[in-house]
Amino acid sequence: TLTPSNDKQTRPLLLEHINLNIPDVTLGREFYINALGGVENPVTTNEKQLHVNVGTSQFHLLLKTKTHADDKQSNAVTVPQHWPGYIELWTTEDLENIRSRLPSNRCYYLNNCSSSTSQHDKKLICICPWNKNRFLVRRAPLNFRVTHQHPGGYGTLVAMHRLVHPVSSLSSNLDTDVIYTLSKFWTNVMGCVTSVVEGKEAGSSDSNNNDTYDGLSFICNDHSNPTNSNHSRRRRRCCIVHFQSGQELILEESDDAPPSNSYDIQNDIFGYHLCIYLPTNESFQCTFQQVSECGLLYANPRFAGGRPEFGNALDWKEASDCGQFRVKDWLWCNDDDKKGGDDGKTESVEVKSKVPLLVMELEVRSTSHICCPLK
């Protein structure tokens, strides 16, 4: 049995894309490309989806979707999906240029920045056209370089640096320390390096490069008056998944978090997914095995019977051949819960009766995947 190690090699390589359904491609292009500075991927964009390059990462903006793969036709998206936290983006252009391209009610400086504030200290909050999603935009560090890219290249928007998602620690259904157990899921099941960080004042740096992280309550409150001092700047306790790319996925305690199973009960709004790449074939196989033994492999009905590289691998041969598998329920199972078969196929296991800490679909890929930008 392969077991995850705790060295740097277990850091996932890249948080490659987030999928957010949008109902209007024209508004999508105006915001993600014309305003923020992303670049359209000409190879994978079509009538069903708009793919926007952000350095080595992407926004996948779905315009049409099916409930099941065998549906005769796709239905137009009518409800925009909502990432309930915020997404931090890095740009190479002056933030004032971006601010000038967006209406004042959907774009403002954080911390009441003045004209004398350094460009590298300014933080611009941009809100999408549907008033759903918040983006914190900062100038990229001077030494930052994009080393790989998707077809179409990249523009002034060069990194999707940080994704912050709220999680509730108040649910009566979860008799557990949610942040600690989420860390265990990512470490022991996904085989990835994590850290649990206690609450502190927003803007406090966790590293030596002044890479600061502001708390959810400060970024995501309704700042009709951005100088309102009543908004708490305190960052709550969080679990951080660290990527070799320098990216972070942050899961922060929040009293305003949507239900942990929102993906299942309000999929039209909270059915977004993330795609991550693992660094080696060994780490990919190890993670597949851990997920399989815990009974957490997911088959999305939208992709049943489709192209294998975008489908639902449920045994190791399928996953190895196509370079991808899916996870949806974020649970940590003890060794006693693991009952996967010798052939790598999922069997019914006790862990499935437990309440997920969070339900969010992950596409987990190896660097052999056909869409990998790191080749």
N, C-alpha and C positions, 0 to 999 in steps of 0.2 A: 504494500500500500504506500502510495506517495503521500507525504505530509508536507504542508506549507512550512517554509523556513521563515525566519524573521529578518533576513538581511535585505539589502537594497534591491536585490534581484526580484523580490516579490512585490515591488511597487509596480502597479500597472503602468504601461507605457504612456497611454494617451487617453484622455476623455475626448473622443473623436466627434460625437455629435449629440445634440438633443433634438428630438422631434416635437414640434409644436404645431398642431393643426390651426390653420387660419382660413377665414371665409372669403378673403378678397386678395387676389394676387397683385393687383395694382397697388393697394395700400401696403402690402408686404414688401414690394420692391421699393416703394417710396421710403419706407422706414429703415429696413435692414440694409439696403444698398445705397440709395441716394442720400439718406440722412446719416446713418451710422458709419458707412464706408466699407461695407462688405462687398464681395464680388460674386456674381452669379456663376454657378458651375454649369457650363454649357452642355456637358455630356449627360448629366443625370437630371437636369431640369426638364420637365415636360408638362403636359396639360394636367397631370395629377399632382405635381409637386414642384416646389421651388427650393432648390438647394443653394444656400449662401455660404461661401467660403469665409472663414475667420481665421487667417493664418493656416495652421494645419488642421483646425477643427471646422465644424460646419453647423449651421442651423438647417434642419430638414423641416420644411414648412409644407405640410400636407394640405392639398386643396380638395382632393376627392378620396373617398375611402370606402371599403367594404366591411361589413360585419363578419362575413364568412368568405373564404376563398372561392367557394362555388357560386356566390351571388353572380347573377348575369351581368350586372353593371355596377359601376361605382357611383356613390352618392356624393353630391357636393357637400363640403363641410359648411355648416351653418353656424356652429358655435365655436368661438376661438378657445383654444386650450390655455389653461392658466397655471404657470409655474408659481407656487404660492410664496416662494422666497424671492431671491434676486440673483441675477447673473452678472458677474464682473467681467468686463471686456477691456482690452488694452488697444490703444490707438497710437498712431505715430503723428497725427495732426493736432493742431491747436484745438483745445476743447471749445473755444469760442466759435470756431467754424461749425462744429456740430450743433452747438446751441442755436446758431443763427438759422439752421435749416429745420428747426422744429418749433412748434407753437409754444409759447411761454408756459401754458398750463400743463404741458407734458415734458418739460425740460427745465431743470434748475440746478444750480450748484449746491452741493452739500456743504454744511457748516458755514453758510453765508460767506463764501469765498469772495474776496475783493480783487480788484484789478492788480493789486500788488502781490497777491498770493502766487507762489511759484507754480509753474505749470505742472510740475511733478507732484505737488501737494494737492492740487485741485481734484475734485471728484464731481462728476456730472451725473445726475440722475435723469434717465430718459425713460419715458413710459410709452408703451406700444400704442398703436392707433385704436385698439379696442379697450384701452385703459385696464388691461389685465396684468401685463408683465412689466417688471421694473428691471432696468439695466443700469449698473454703476459703471461709468466709463472713466478710465484713467489713462494718462500718458504712459506708454510702455517705458520700462527702464532703458537707459541709453545703451546698455550692453546686450539688450534682448535681440535675438535674431530668429527669423523663421527658417527652419532647416529643411522642411518638407512641405509639399503643397499638393492640393487637389487640382484636377483640370480646371483651367480658367485662372489659376494663380490666386493672388490675394491683393487687397488694396491697402487702405490706411488702417483698417481694422485687422490687427495682427494676432490676437490671442483671445481665447475664451478661457480666462485665467481661473475663475472660481465660480462654482455653483453652490448656492446656499439654499438649503431646504429645511423648513420647520418640521419638527416632530413633537407630538404631544407626549408628555410624561404624566398626564392626569387621568388617563383612561382607567376605569375600574376593571376593565377586562384584562389588563396587563399587570400582573403582580410581579413586577420585575423592574430593575433599573434599566430604562430604555436605552439611554446613551451608552452605558457600559455594554449592554447586550448587542446593540447595533455594531459596536466596535468588535465584539466577538464574532458576529456574523461575517464581517468583512475580513477579519484576520483568519479565523479558523475554517470558514466555509469558502470564501472567495480567495483566500491566500494572499491578501494584500496588507501592506503596512498601514496602520492607523495610529492615531493618538487621541486621547480624551483630554480635552482642555477645559479647565474650570472657568466659570464666569469671570469677566473682568471688564474694565471700562472699554467701550468701543474705541477703536483707533490705536489700541495697544499693539505693539509689534511682537510677533512670536518668533522672529528671526532677526538676523543681523543686517538685512537688506531693506529695512524700513517698509516691508510689505505688510501694511496694516489691514485689519479686517474689522469692519463696523458691524454692530449687532443688528439682528433682524428687526427688532422693534424700532430702531432708529431709521433704517432704510425703508421699511415697508409700511410705516404708518402713513396716513393721508396727510401729506405736507402741503395743505392748501396755503400755509404760511411757513416756508422753509426755515424761518428764523425762530419758530415757536420752540421755546426752551422746555416745554412740558413733555416733549418726546424723550423717552428714556434712551440714553446712549449706552446703557449697560448691556454687554454681550452675555448671553446665557451659556450654560454648559453645553459643550458640543463634541461630536465625534468627527474627526477629520481623516479622510482617505487621501493619502499622498501619492501623487503620480510622478514618474520619472521626468515628465515634461515640465514639472514645476506647478502643474495644475492641482487644484484641491476641490474635492467634493465635501461640503460641510453640512452636517446634520445637526441643527441647533434646537434645543428645547424652546418651545414657544406655547404660550397660552392660546394663541390664535391659529394653531396648526389645524388643517382640515383633518377629518377622521383618517386613521391610518389605512383604511381600506377604500379610500376615495376612488382609486383606480378601478375598483370593481363596481362600486355603486353609482359613480358619476363619471363614467369613462369618457363621455363627450367633452368634459371639462378637464379632468385630471388623468386622462389616458396617455400622457406624454411618456416617452421612454428615452433612455440614455444608451449610448454605445461606447464601450471601453475596449481597448486592446491590451492584451497581456504580453509580457516581454519575450517569453521563450516557449517552445513547444512543450517543454517539461512543465512549466507553470500552467499552461493551458490545459494539459492533460490532468495535472494535479487538481486544478479547480473544478474541471468537469467531474472528476471522480468524487470529490467532496460534495458537490451539488447533487450528483446522482444518488449517492449514498444517503443523503438527507431527504431525498424525495422531492427536490425543489426544481427539477427541470420543468420548463414551461413550454407548452405548445400553444402558440397564438393561433386561433382559428382563422384569422385573416390571411395567414400564410400557409395553411395546410395544402399540401400537394403542389406548391409552387416551386420556384427555383431553389435547389438545396441550400445555396449560399445565403439565401434570405429566408430560409424556412425554419423548421422546428426539429433540430437534431435531438433525438432521444436515446441514442446509444453512441458509444465512443467512435465506431467506424464512421458514422454519419458526421459527427462533429469534427473528426480528424480530416475527413475528405473535404468538407466545405469550410472549415475554419470558423464555425460559429455555433453557439447554443444560447438559449434564453433562460433567464431567471425572472420570477415575478414576486414571490413571497419572500421577504427578508426575515429569515428565522435563523436562530442558532440552535443546532441540535447537538446533544451530547453524544458520545461514542455509542451509548446504549440505544440511541434512536436510529442509527445507521443500519439499514437492511438492504442495501443495493445488491443486485445479483452479480455473479461473476462476469457476466457478459456486458456489464455496464448499463443495463436497462433498469429503469426505475421500478421498484416494487412499492406496494402500499406500506407506508411506515407511520409510526406513531406521531412523528413531527407534524404531519399534515393536519392533525386535530388541534394543534396549537394556534393561538392567535398571532398573525404576523405583526412584527414590530412596525413594518411599513410595507405597503404594496406598491411597487414601482418596477416596471419592466426594464430589464437590462439585456442588451445584446452584447454578449461576451465573445470577443473575437481573438484569433491568433493573427500573427503578422503574415500568415499564408493566405488570408482572406483576399478575395478578388478586389475589394475596395480599399485595401490598406494603403494609406498615403505615405507610409514610412519606408517603402521599398526603394 
